Amino acid sequence: MSAATAFDKELDARGLSCPLPILRAKKALAELASGEVLKIVCTDPGSIRDFKAFAKQTGNELLAQQTEGELFLHFIRRR
């Protein structure tokens, strides 16, 4: 999946550390329809591990994770 991947909503979680990016992502996903994609932008390196676990626990699909400099991008499709 490339950086130009289509998404329906973007969540800016820069400067936040666990568990805030996960909590905000959960709220944002609740506002999306099934099948829509949420892009989350984080600065917390632990978010890579956190979003893998979050997707597994919630049944949402983790489409991709990318690192761009100090940013960690996560793409999650709502179940």
N, CA, C and O atoms as a Maestro MAE file, in Angstrom:
{
 s_m_m2io_version
 :::
 2.0.0
}

f_m_ct {
 s_m_title
 :::
 protein
 m_atom[316] {
  # First column is atom index #
  i_m_mmod_type
  r_m_x_coord
  r_m_y_coord
  r_m_z_coord
  i_m_residue_number
  s_m_chain_name
  s_m_pdb_residue_name
  s_m_pdb_atom_name
  i_m_atomic_number
  :::
  1 25 0.855 -1.176 0.000 1 A "MET " " N  " 7
  2 3 0.000 0.000 0.000 1 A "MET " " CA " 6
  3 2 0.894 1.230 0.000 1 A "MET " " C  " 6
  4 15 1.820 1.318 0.807 1 A "MET " " O  " 8
  5 25 0.640 2.163 -0.875 2 A "SER " " N  " 7
  6 3 1.484 3.346 -0.997 2 A "SER " " CA " 6
  7 2 0.959 4.490 -0.142 2 A "SER " " C  " 6
  8 15 -0.145 4.423 0.398 2 A "SER " " O  " 8
  9 25 1.763 5.538 -0.028 3 A "ALA " " N  " 7
  10 3 1.357 6.709 0.758 3 A "ALA " " CA " 6
  11 2 0.132 7.366 0.132 3 A "ALA " " C  " 6
  12 15 -0.586 8.112 0.798 3 A "ALA " " O  " 8
  13 25 -0.104 7.090 -1.140 4 A "ALA " " N  " 7
  14 3 -1.244 7.675 -1.833 4 A "ALA " " CA " 6
  15 2 -2.498 6.811 -1.677 4 A "ALA " " C  " 6
  16 15 -3.479 7.000 -2.396 4 A "ALA " " O  " 8
  17 25 -2.463 5.883 -0.754 5 A "THR " " N  " 7
  18 3 -3.596 4.998 -0.514 5 A "THR " " CA " 6
  19 2 -4.838 5.815 -0.179 5 A "THR " " C  " 6
  20 15 -4.784 6.780 0.584 5 A "THR " " O  " 8
  21 25 -5.936 5.411 -0.758 6 A "ALA " " N  " 7
  22 3 -7.196 6.117 -0.504 6 A "ALA " " CA " 6
  23 2 -7.665 5.864 0.919 6 A "ALA " " C  " 6
  24 15 -7.567 4.748 1.429 6 A "ALA " " O  " 8
  25 25 -8.172 6.908 1.549 7 A "PHE " " N  " 7
  26 3 -8.740 6.780 2.888 7 A "PHE " " CA " 6
  27 2 -9.928 7.729 2.984 7 A "PHE " " C  " 6
  28 15 -10.031 8.695 2.229 7 A "PHE " " O  " 8
  29 25 -10.816 7.439 3.917 8 A "ASP " " N  " 7
  30 3 -12.038 8.220 4.057 8 A "ASP " " CA " 6
  31 2 -11.931 9.301 5.122 8 A "ASP " " C  " 6
  32 15 -12.621 10.318 5.056 8 A "ASP " " O  " 8
  33 25 -11.065 9.078 6.102 9 A "LYS " " N  " 7
  34 3 -10.910 10.037 7.201 9 A "LYS " " CA " 6
  35 2 -9.484 9.958 7.714 9 A "LYS " " C  " 6
  36 15 -8.888 8.882 7.750 9 A "LYS " " O  " 8
  37 25 -8.933 11.114 8.114 10 A "GLU " " N  " 7
  38 3 -7.579 11.135 8.677 10 A "GLU " " CA " 6
  39 2 -7.636 11.611 10.117 10 A "GLU " " C  " 6
  40 15 -8.335 12.570 10.443 10 A "GLU " " O  " 8
  41 25 -6.888 10.923 10.974 11 A "LEU " " N  " 7
  42 3 -6.799 11.276 12.390 11 A "LEU " " CA " 6
  43 2 -5.369 11.711 12.682 11 A "LEU " " C  " 6
  44 15 -4.427 10.948 12.465 11 A "LEU " " O  " 8
  45 25 -5.208 12.928 13.172 12 A "ASP " " N  " 7
  46 3 -3.887 13.439 13.531 12 A "ASP " " CA " 6
  47 2 -3.655 13.168 15.014 12 A "ASP " " C  " 6
  48 15 -4.249 13.817 15.875 12 A "ASP " " O  " 8
  49 25 -2.783 12.200 15.302 13 A "ALA " " N  " 7
  50 3 -2.477 11.847 16.692 13 A "ALA " " CA " 6
  51 2 -1.019 12.183 17.023 13 A "ALA " " C  " 6
  52 15 -0.424 11.587 17.921 13 A "ALA " " O  " 8
  53 25 -0.456 13.142 16.286 14 A "ARG " " N  " 7
  54 3 0.928 13.550 16.533 14 A "ARG " " CA " 6
  55 2 1.064 14.140 17.926 14 A "ARG " " C  " 6
  56 15 0.217 14.911 18.377 14 A "ARG " " O  " 8
  57 25 2.144 13.765 18.598 15 A "GLY " " N  " 7
  58 3 2.409 14.281 19.931 15 A "GLY " " CA " 6
  59 2 1.694 13.538 21.044 15 A "GLY " " C  " 6
  60 15 1.924 13.817 22.221 15 A "GLY " " O  " 8
  61 25 0.838 12.605 20.693 16 A "LEU " " N  " 7
  62 3 0.108 11.829 21.701 16 A "LEU " " CA " 6
  63 2 0.788 10.491 21.918 16 A "LEU " " C  " 6
  64 15 1.324 9.901 20.979 16 A "LEU " " O  " 8
  65 25 0.768 10.008 23.162 17 A "SER " " N  " 7
  66 3 1.303 8.675 23.416 17 A "SER " " CA " 6
  67 2 0.207 7.773 23.937 17 A "SER " " C  " 6
  68 15 -0.859 8.227 24.353 17 A "SER " " O  " 8
  69 25 0.493 6.491 23.905 18 A "CYS " " N  " 7
  70 3 -0.459 5.463 24.294 18 A "CYS " " CA " 6
  71 2 -1.079 5.795 25.657 18 A "CYS " " C  " 6
  72 15 -0.348 6.170 26.574 18 A "CYS " " O  " 8
  73 25 -2.361 5.672 25.814 19 A "PRO " " N  " 7
  74 3 -3.337 5.037 24.919 19 A "PRO " " CA " 6
  75 2 -4.130 6.021 24.057 19 A "PRO " " C  " 6
  76 15 -5.075 5.617 23.380 19 A "PRO " " O  " 8
  77 25 -3.762 7.307 24.069 20 A "LEU " " N  " 7
  78 3 -4.577 8.304 23.373 20 A "LEU " " CA " 6
  79 2 -4.765 8.058 21.868 20 A "LEU " " C  " 6
  80 15 -5.890 8.199 21.388 20 A "LEU " " O  " 8
  81 25 -3.720 7.696 21.095 21 A "PRO " " N  " 7
  82 3 -3.979 7.434 19.669 21 A "PRO " " CA " 6
  83 2 -5.006 6.314 19.449 21 A "PRO " " C  " 6
  84 15 -5.842 6.399 18.550 21 A "PRO " " O  " 8
  85 25 -4.933 5.271 20.273 22 A "ILE " " N  " 7
  86 3 -5.880 4.152 20.156 22 A "ILE " " CA " 6
  87 2 -7.295 4.611 20.504 22 A "ILE " " C  " 6
  88 15 -8.250 4.280 19.800 22 A "ILE " " O  " 8
  89 25 -7.427 5.365 21.581 23 A "LEU " " N  " 7
  90 3 -8.759 5.830 21.996 23 A "LEU " " CA " 6
  91 2 -9.373 6.748 20.947 23 A "LEU " " C  " 6
  92 15 -10.565 6.648 20.656 23 A "LEU " " O  " 8
  93 25 -8.577 7.633 20.382 24 A "ARG " " N  " 7
  94 3 -9.093 8.540 19.340 24 A "ARG " " CA " 6
  95 2 -9.423 7.780 18.060 24 A "ARG " " C  " 6
  96 15 -10.388 8.107 17.370 24 A "ARG " " O  " 8
  97 25 -8.621 6.764 17.745 25 A "ALA " " N  " 7
  98 3 -8.898 5.946 16.561 25 A "ALA " " CA " 6
  99 2 -10.197 5.173 16.741 25 A "ALA " " C  " 6
  100 15 -10.990 5.056 15.807 25 A "ALA " " O  " 8
  101 25 -10.410 4.652 17.932 26 A "LYS " " N  " 7
  102 3 -11.643 3.912 18.216 26 A "LYS " " CA " 6
  103 2 -12.861 4.803 18.000 26 A "LYS " " C  " 6
  104 15 -13.854 4.379 17.409 26 A "LYS " " O  " 8
  105 25 -12.777 6.037 18.483 27 A "LYS " " N  " 7
  106 3 -13.881 6.988 18.327 27 A "LYS " " CA " 6
  107 2 -14.076 7.347 16.850 27 A "LYS " " C  " 6
  108 15 -15.209 7.410 16.372 27 A "LYS " " O  " 8
  109 25 -12.982 7.581 16.135 28 A "ALA " " N  " 7
  110 3 -13.072 7.939 14.715 28 A "ALA " " CA " 6
  111 2 -13.636 6.788 13.891 28 A "ALA " " C  " 6
  112 15 -14.437 7.014 12.984 28 A "ALA " " O  " 8
  113 25 -13.231 5.559 14.194 29 A "LEU " " N  " 7
  114 3 -13.754 4.400 13.460 29 A "LEU " " CA " 6
  115 2 -15.256 4.245 13.671 29 A "LEU " " C  " 6
  116 15 -15.973 3.817 12.767 29 A "LEU " " O  " 8
  117 25 -15.727 4.592 14.861 30 A "ALA " " N  " 7
  118 3 -17.163 4.482 15.158 30 A "ALA " " CA " 6
  119 2 -17.984 5.419 14.280 30 A "ALA " " C  " 6
  120 15 -19.171 5.185 14.056 30 A "ALA " " O  " 8
  121 25 -17.349 6.482 13.783 31 A "GLU " " N  " 7
  122 3 -18.054 7.450 12.930 31 A "GLU " " CA " 6
  123 2 -18.030 7.046 11.455 31 A "GLU " " C  " 6
  124 15 -18.696 7.672 10.630 31 A "GLU " " O  " 8
  125 25 -17.268 6.008 11.121 32 A "LEU " " N  " 7
  126 3 -17.164 5.554 9.736 32 A "LEU " " CA " 6
  127 2 -18.127 4.403 9.469 32 A "LEU " " C  " 6
  128 15 -18.526 3.677 10.379 32 A "LEU " " O  " 8
  129 25 -18.485 4.256 8.205 33 A "ALA " " N  " 7
  130 3 -19.319 3.121 7.799 33 A "ALA " " CA " 6
  131 2 -18.421 1.899 7.602 33 A "ALA " " C  " 6
  132 15 -17.214 2.032 7.405 33 A "ALA " " O  " 8
  133 25 -19.009 0.736 7.657 34 A "SER " " N  " 7
  134 3 -18.281 -0.504 7.441 34 A "SER " " CA " 6
  135 2 -17.567 -0.455 6.089 34 A "SER " " C  " 6
  136 15 -18.168 -0.092 5.077 34 A "SER " " O  " 8
  137 25 -16.280 -0.824 6.077 35 A "GLY " " N  " 7
  138 3 -15.509 -0.831 4.839 35 A "GLY " " CA " 6
  139 2 -14.731 0.448 4.581 35 A "GLY " " C  " 6
  140 15 -13.848 0.467 3.724 35 A "GLY " " O  " 8
  141 25 -15.040 1.516 5.306 36 A "GLU " " N  " 7
  142 3 -14.306 2.760 5.106 36 A "GLU " " CA " 6
  143 2 -12.949 2.682 5.807 36 A "GLU " " C  " 6
  144 15 -12.758 1.897 6.736 36 A "GLU " " O  " 8
  145 25 -12.011 3.512 5.343 37 A "VAL " " N  " 7
  146 3 -10.631 3.441 5.823 37 A "VAL " " CA " 6
  147 2 -10.261 4.695 6.614 37 A "VAL " " C  " 6
  148 15 -10.533 5.821 6.197 37 A "VAL " " O  " 8
  149 25 -9.632 4.463 7.767 38 A "LEU " " N  " 7
  150 3 -9.136 5.539 8.622 38 A "LEU " " CA " 6
  151 2 -7.616 5.555 8.525 38 A "LEU " " C  " 6
  152 15 -6.962 4.523 8.675 38 A "LEU " " O  " 8
  153 25 -7.062 6.741 8.273 39 A "LYS " " N  " 7
  154 3 -5.608 6.931 8.282 39 A "LYS " " CA " 6
  155 2 -5.262 7.617 9.599 39 A "LYS " " C  " 6
  156 15 -5.838 8.653 9.930 39 A "LYS " " O  " 8
  157 25 -4.323 7.043 10.354 40 A "ILE " " N  " 7
  158 3 -3.893 7.630 11.619 40 A "ILE " " CA " 6
  159 2 -2.434 8.038 11.487 40 A "ILE " " C  " 6
  160 15 -1.596 7.239 11.068 40 A "ILE " " O  " 8
  161 25 -2.130 9.283 11.843 41 A "VAL " " N  " 7
  162 3 -0.763 9.799 11.793 41 A "VAL " " CA " 6
  163 2 -0.279 9.975 13.229 41 A "VAL " " C  " 6
  164 15 -0.859 10.747 13.993 41 A "VAL " " O  " 8
  165 25 0.791 9.254 13.597 42 A "CYS " " N  " 7
  166 3 1.316 9.266 14.967 42 A "CYS " " CA " 6
  167 2 2.802 9.624 14.980 42 A "CYS " " C  " 6
  168 15 3.493 9.520 13.967 42 A "CYS " " O  " 8
  169 25 3.271 10.045 16.148 43 A "THR " " N  " 7
  170 3 4.704 10.236 16.370 43 A "THR " " CA " 6
  171 2 5.231 9.242 17.397 43 A "THR " " C  " 6
  172 15 6.438 9.192 17.637 43 A "THR " " O  " 8
  173 25 4.368 8.466 17.996 44 A "ASP " " N  " 7
  174 3 4.754 7.482 19.015 44 A "ASP " " CA " 6
  175 2 5.201 6.187 18.342 44 A "ASP " " C  " 6
  176 15 4.386 5.522 17.702 44 A "ASP " " O  " 8
  177 25 6.500 5.806 18.473 45 A "PRO " " N  " 7
  178 3 6.962 4.565 17.840 45 A "PRO " " CA " 6
  179 2 6.225 3.330 18.350 45 A "PRO " " C  " 6
  180 15 6.123 2.334 17.633 45 A "PRO " " O  " 8
  181 25 5.717 3.381 19.561 46 A "GLY " " N  " 7
  182 3 4.955 2.260 20.110 46 A "GLY " " CA " 6
  183 2 3.624 2.047 19.411 46 A "GLY " " C  " 6
  184 15 2.978 1.015 19.596 46 A "GLY " " O  " 8
  185 25 3.207 3.033 18.598 47 A "SER " " N  " 7
  186 3 1.919 2.913 17.909 47 A "SER " " CA " 6
  187 2 1.915 1.763 16.908 47 A "SER " " C  " 6
  188 15 0.853 1.223 16.599 47 A "SER " " O  " 8
  189 25 3.081 1.378 16.396 48 A "ILE " " N  " 7
  190 3 3.140 0.258 15.449 48 A "ILE " " CA " 6
  191 2 2.624 -1.002 16.130 48 A "ILE " " C  " 6
  192 15 1.750 -1.687 15.599 48 A "ILE " " O  " 8
  193 25 3.152 -1.299 17.279 49 A "ARG " " N  " 7
  194 3 2.727 -2.468 18.064 49 A "ARG " " CA " 6
  195 2 1.284 -2.304 18.532 49 A "ARG " " C  " 6
  196 15 0.488 -3.240 18.471 49 A "ARG " " O  " 8
  197 25 0.959 -1.090 19.005 50 A "ASP " " N  " 7
  198 3 -0.377 -0.841 19.557 50 A "ASP " " CA " 6
  199 2 -1.485 -1.043 18.524 50 A "ASP " " C  " 6
  200 15 -2.515 -1.644 18.831 50 A "ASP " " O  " 8
  201 25 -1.281 -0.546 17.301 51 A "PHE " " N  " 7
  202 3 -2.339 -0.669 16.296 51 A "PHE " " CA " 6
  203 2 -2.464 -2.097 15.750 51 A "PHE " " C  " 6
  204 15 -3.545 -2.503 15.321 51 A "PHE " " O  " 8
  205 25 -1.363 -2.858 15.764 52 A "LYS " " N  " 7
  206 3 -1.466 -4.279 15.398 52 A "LYS " " CA " 6
  207 2 -2.370 -4.991 16.395 52 A "LYS " " C  " 6
  208 15 -3.260 -5.747 16.007 52 A "LYS " " O  " 8
  209 25 -2.139 -4.746 17.680 53 A "ALA " " N  " 7
  210 3 -2.947 -5.379 18.728 53 A "ALA " " CA " 6
  211 2 -4.389 -4.879 18.680 53 A "ALA " " C  " 6
  212 15 -5.323 -5.664 18.847 53 A "ALA " " O  " 8
  213 25 -4.575 -3.587 18.455 54 A "PHE " " N  " 7
  214 3 -5.908 -2.995 18.387 54 A "PHE " " CA " 6
  215 2 -6.732 -3.638 17.274 54 A "PHE " " C  " 6
  216 15 -7.890 -4.000 17.481 54 A "PHE " " O  " 8
  217 25 -6.128 -3.780 16.091 55 A "ALA " " N  " 7
  218 3 -6.847 -4.375 14.954 55 A "ALA " " CA " 6
  219 2 -7.228 -5.823 15.262 55 A "ALA " " C  " 6
  220 15 -8.342 -6.255 14.965 55 A "ALA " " O  " 8
  221 25 -6.313 -6.555 15.848 56 A "LYS " " N  " 7
  222 3 -6.567 -7.959 16.171 56 A "LYS " " CA " 6
  223 2 -7.711 -8.085 17.188 56 A "LYS " " C  " 6
  224 15 -8.572 -8.955 17.057 56 A "LYS " " O  " 8
  225 25 -7.711 -7.218 18.191 57 A "GLN " " N  " 7
  226 3 -8.723 -7.286 19.250 57 A "GLN " " CA " 6
  227 2 -10.092 -6.825 18.788 57 A "GLN " " C  " 6
  228 15 -11.107 -7.331 19.265 57 A "GLN " " O  " 8
  229 25 -10.135 -5.861 17.856 58 A "THR " " N  " 7
  230 3 -11.417 -5.282 17.458 58 A "THR " " CA " 6
  231 2 -12.003 -5.898 16.191 58 A "THR " " C  " 6
  232 15 -13.182 -5.705 15.895 58 A "THR " " O  " 8
  233 25 -11.186 -6.638 15.444 59 A "GLY " " N  " 7
  234 3 -11.677 -7.228 14.204 59 A "GLY " " CA " 6
  235 2 -11.629 -6.282 13.024 59 A "GLY " " C  " 6
  236 15 -12.080 -6.629 11.933 59 A "GLY " " O  " 8
  237 25 -11.082 -5.079 13.230 60 A "ASN " " N  " 7
  238 3 -10.879 -4.162 12.106 60 A "ASN " " CA " 6
  239 2 -9.616 -4.600 11.371 60 A "ASN " " C  " 6
  240 15 -8.729 -5.211 11.966 60 A "ASN " " O  " 8
  241 25 -9.534 -4.287 10.068 61 A "GLU " " N  " 7
  242 3 -8.416 -4.760 9.258 61 A "GLU " " CA " 6
  243 2 -7.312 -3.712 9.190 61 A "GLU " " C  " 6
  244 15 -7.542 -2.586 8.748 61 A "GLU " " O  " 8
  245 25 -6.117 -4.085 9.628 62 A "LEU " " N  " 7
  246 3 -4.950 -3.214 9.514 62 A "LEU " " CA " 6
  247 2 -4.406 -3.392 8.101 62 A "LEU " " C  " 6
  248 15 -3.794 -4.414 7.791 62 A "LEU " " O  " 8
  249 25 -4.631 -2.399 7.249 63 A "LEU " " N  " 7
  250 3 -4.253 -2.505 5.843 63 A "LEU " " CA " 6
  251 2 -2.768 -2.284 5.629 63 A "LEU " " C  " 6
  252 15 -2.139 -2.987 4.838 63 A "LEU " " O  " 8
  253 25 -2.200 -1.299 6.337 64 A "ALA " " N  " 7
  254 3 -0.786 -0.965 6.144 64 A "ALA " " CA " 6
  255 2 -0.285 -0.141 7.305 64 A "ALA " " C  " 6
  256 15 -1.051 0.527 8.001 64 A "ALA " " O  " 8
  257 25 1.028 -0.205 7.500 65 A "GLN " " N  " 7
  258 3 1.725 0.659 8.444 65 A "GLN " " CA " 6
  259 2 2.972 1.152 7.731 65 A "GLN " " C  " 6
  260 15 3.703 0.366 7.127 65 A "GLN " " O  " 8
  261 25 3.215 2.459 7.804 66 A "GLN " " N  " 7
  262 3 4.356 3.041 7.123 66 A "GLN " " CA " 6
  263 2 5.079 3.990 8.065 66 A "GLN " " C  " 6
  264 15 4.478 4.577 8.964 66 A "GLN " " O  " 8
  265 25 6.381 4.128 7.843 67 A "THR " " N  " 7
  266 3 7.171 5.096 8.588 67 A "THR " " CA " 6
  267 2 7.685 6.123 7.595 67 A "THR " " C  " 6
  268 15 8.312 5.777 6.593 67 A "THR " " O  " 8
  269 25 7.415 7.386 7.881 68 A "GLU " " N  " 7
  270 3 7.900 8.482 7.040 68 A "GLU " " CA " 6
  271 2 8.622 9.464 7.956 68 A "GLU " " C  " 6
  272 15 7.997 10.328 8.571 68 A "GLU " " O  " 8
  273 25 9.934 9.324 8.040 69 A "GLY " " N  " 7
  274 3 10.706 10.158 8.961 69 A "GLY " " CA " 6
  275 2 10.310 9.831 10.387 69 A "GLY " " C  " 6
  276 15 10.452 8.692 10.833 69 A "GLY " " O  " 8
  277 25 9.814 10.827 11.102 70 A "GLU " " N  " 7
  278 3 9.396 10.625 12.491 70 A "GLU " " CA " 6
  279 2 7.904 10.311 12.613 70 A "GLU " " C  " 6
  280 15 7.374 10.219 13.720 70 A "GLU " " O  " 8
  281 25 7.234 10.149 11.478 71 A "LEU " " N  " 7
  282 3 5.798 9.870 11.484 71 A "LEU " " CA " 6
  283 2 5.534 8.385 11.234 71 A "LEU " " C  " 6
  284 15 6.214 7.733 10.442 71 A "LEU " " O  " 8
  285 25 4.540 7.888 11.924 72 A "PHE " " N  " 7
  286 3 4.092 6.508 11.756 72 A "PHE " " CA " 6
  287 2 2.656 6.565 11.251 72 A "PHE " " C  " 6
  288 15 1.776 7.111 11.917 72 A "PHE " " O  " 8
  289 25 2.425 5.996 10.066 73 A "LEU " " N  " 7
  290 3 1.106 6.035 9.436 73 A "LEU " " CA " 6
  291 2 0.465 4.655 9.523 73 A "LEU " " C  " 6
  292 15 1.104 3.634 9.270 73 A "LEU " " O  " 8
  293 25 -0.807 4.652 9.886 74 A "HIS " " N  " 7
  294 3 -1.558 3.408 10.015 74 A "HIS " " CA " 6
  295 2 -2.851 3.556 9.217 74 A "HIS " " C  " 6
  296 15 -3.520 4.587 9.290 74 A "HIS " " O  " 8
  297 25 -3.194 2.521 8.457 75 A "PHE " " N  " 7
  298 3 -4.423 2.520 7.678 75 A "PHE " " CA " 6
  299 2 -5.278 1.350 8.157 75 A "PHE " " C  " 6
  300 15 -4.875 0.192 8.058 75 A "PHE " " O  " 8
  301 25 -6.454 1.666 8.674 76 A "ILE " " N  " 7
  302 3 -7.342 0.635 9.240 76 A "ILE " " CA " 6
  303 2 -8.703 0.699 8.548 76 A "ILE " " C  " 6
  304 15 -9.313 1.764 8.454 76 A "ILE " " O  " 8
  305 25 -9.171 -0.458 8.063 77 A "ARG " " N  " 7
  306 3 -10.500 -0.547 7.459 77 A "ARG " " CA " 6
  307 2 -11.488 -1.004 8.530 77 A "ARG " " C  " 6
  308 15 -11.275 -2.005 9.214 77 A "ARG " " O  " 8
  309 25 -12.567 -0.246 8.652 78 A "ARG " " N  " 7
  310 3 -13.586 -0.598 9.642 78 A "ARG " " CA " 6
  311 2 -14.296 -1.873 9.230 78 A "ARG " " C  " 6
  312 15 -14.629 -2.070 8.062 78 A "ARG " " O  " 8
  313 25 -14.522 -2.742 10.217 79 A "ARG " " N  " 7
  314 3 -15.209 -4.024 9.952 79 A "ARG " " CA " 6
  315 2 -16.676 -3.800 9.708 79 A "ARG " " C  " 6
  316 15 -17.414 -4.755 9.469 79 A "ARG " " O  " 8
  :::
 }
 m_bond[315] {
  # First column is bond index #
  i_m_from
  i_m_to
  i_m_order
  :::
  1 1 2 1
  2 2 3 1
  3 3 4 2
  4 3 5 1
  5 5 6 1
  6 6 7 1
  7 7 8 2
  8 7 9 1
  9 9 10 1
  10 10 11 1
  11 11 12 2
  12 11 13 1
  13 13 14 1
  14 14 15 1
  15 15 16 2
  16 15 17 1
  17 17 18 1
  18 18 19 1
  19 19 20 2
  20 19 21 1
  21 21 22 1
  22 22 23 1
  23 23 24 2
  24 23 25 1
  25 25 26 1
  26 26 27 1
  27 27 28 2
  28 27 29 1
  29 29 30 1
  30 30 31 1
  31 31 32 2
  32 31 33 1
  33 33 34 1
  34 34 35 1
  35 35 36 2
  36 35 37 1
  37 37 38 1
  38 38 39 1
  39 39 40 2
  40 39 41 1
  41 41 42 1
  42 42 43 1
  43 43 44 2
  44 43 45 1
  45 45 46 1
  46 46 47 1
  47 47 48 2
  48 47 49 1
  49 49 50 1
  50 50 51 1
  51 51 52 2
  52 51 53 1
  53 53 54 1
  54 54 55 1
  55 55 56 2
  56 55 57 1
  57 57 58 1
  58 58 59 1
  59 59 60 2
  60 59 61 1
  61 61 62 1
  62 62 63 1
  63 63 64 2
  64 63 65 1
  65 65 66 1
  66 66 67 1
  67 67 68 2
  68 67 69 1
  69 69 70 1
  70 70 71 1
  71 71 72 2
  72 71 73 1
  73 73 74 1
  74 74 75 1
  75 75 76 2
  76 75 77 1
  77 77 78 1
  78 78 79 1
  79 79 80 2
  80 79 81 1
  81 81 82 1
  82 82 83 1
  83 83 84 2
  84 83 85 1
  85 85 86 1
  86 86 87 1
  87 87 88 2
  88 87 89 1
  89 89 90 1
  90 90 91 1
  91 91 92 2
  92 91 93 1
  93 93 94 1
  94 94 95 1
  95 95 96 2
  96 95 97 1
  97 97 98 1
  98 98 99 1
  99 99 100 2
  100 99 101 1
  101 101 102 1
  102 102 103 1
  103 103 104 2
  104 103 105 1
  105 105 106 1
  106 106 107 1
  107 107 108 2
  108 107 109 1
  109 109 110 1
  110 110 111 1
  111 111 112 2
  112 111 113 1
  113 113 114 1
  114 114 115 1
  115 115 116 2
  116 115 117 1
  117 117 118 1
  118 118 119 1
  119 119 120 2
  120 119 121 1
  121 121 122 1
  122 122 123 1
  123 123 124 2
  124 123 125 1
  125 125 126 1
  126 126 127 1
  127 127 128 2
  128 127 129 1
  129 129 130 1
  130 130 131 1
  131 131 132 2
  132 131 133 1
  133 133 134 1
  134 134 135 1
  135 135 136 2
  136 135 137 1
  137 137 138 1
  138 138 139 1
  139 139 140 2
  140 139 141 1
  141 141 142 1
  142 142 143 1
  143 143 144 2
  144 143 145 1
  145 145 146 1
  146 146 147 1
  147 147 148 2
  148 147 149 1
  149 149 150 1
  150 150 151 1
  151 151 152 2
  152 151 153 1
  153 153 154 1
  154 154 155 1
  155 155 156 2
  156 155 157 1
  157 157 158 1
  158 158 159 1
  159 159 160 2
  160 159 161 1
  161 161 162 1
  162 162 163 1
  163 163 164 2
  164 163 165 1
  165 165 166 1
  166 166 167 1
  167 167 168 2
  168 167 169 1
  169 169 170 1
  170 170 171 1
  171 171 172 2
  172 171 173 1
  173 173 174 1
  174 174 175 1
  175 175 176 2
  176 175 177 1
  177 177 178 1
  178 178 179 1
  179 179 180 2
  180 179 181 1
  181 181 182 1
  182 182 183 1
  183 183 184 2
  184 183 185 1
  185 185 186 1
  186 186 187 1
  187 187 188 2
  188 187 189 1
  189 189 190 1
  190 190 191 1
  191 191 192 2
  192 191 193 1
  193 193 194 1
  194 194 195 1
  195 195 196 2
  196 195 197 1
  197 197 198 1
  198 198 199 1
  199 199 200 2
  200 199 201 1
  201 201 202 1
  202 202 203 1
  203 203 204 2
  204 203 205 1
  205 205 206 1
  206 206 207 1
  207 207 208 2
  208 207 209 1
  209 209 210 1
  210 210 211 1
  211 211 212 2
  212 211 213 1
  213 213 214 1
  214 214 215 1
  215 215 216 2
  216 215 217 1
  217 217 218 1
  218 218 219 1
  219 219 220 2
  220 219 221 1
  221 221 222 1
  222 222 223 1
  223 223 224 2
  224 223 225 1
  225 225 226 1
  226 226 227 1
  227 227 228 2
  228 227 229 1
  229 229 230 1
  230 230 231 1
  231 231 232 2
  232 231 233 1
  233 233 234 1
  234 234 235 1
  235 235 236 2
  236 235 237 1
  237 237 238 1
  238 238 239 1
  239 239 240 2
  240 239 241 1
  241 241 242 1
  242 242 243 1
  243 243 244 2
  244 243 245 1
  245 245 246 1
  246 246 247 1
  247 247 248 2
  248 247 249 1
  249 249 250 1
  250 250 251 1
  251 251 252 2
  252 251 253 1
  253 253 254 1
  254 254 255 1
  255 255 256 2
  256 255 257 1
  257 257 258 1
  258 258 259 1
  259 259 260 2
  260 259 261 1
  261 261 262 1
  262 262 263 1
  263 263 264 2
  264 263 265 1
  265 265 266 1
  266 266 267 1
  267 267 268 2
  268 267 269 1
  269 269 270 1
  270 270 271 1
  271 271 272 2
  272 271 273 1
  273 273 274 1
  274 274 275 1
  275 275 276 2
  276 275 277 1
  277 277 278 1
  278 278 279 1
  279 279 280 2
  280 279 281 1
  281 281 282 1
  282 282 283 1
  283 283 284 2
  284 283 285 1
  285 285 286 1
  286 286 287 1
  287 287 288 2
  288 287 289 1
  289 289 290 1
  290 290 291 1
  291 291 292 2
  292 291 293 1
  293 293 294 1
  294 294 295 1
  295 295 296 2
  296 295 297 1
  297 297 298 1
  298 298 299 1
  299 299 300 2
  300 299 301 1
  301 301 302 1
  302 302 303 1
  303 303 304 2
  304 303 305 1
  305 305 306 1
  306 306 307 1
  307 307 308 2
  308 307 309 1
  309 309 310 1
  310 310 311 1
  311 311 312 2
  312 311 313 1
  313 313 314 1
  314 314 315 1
  315 315 316 2
  :::
 }
}
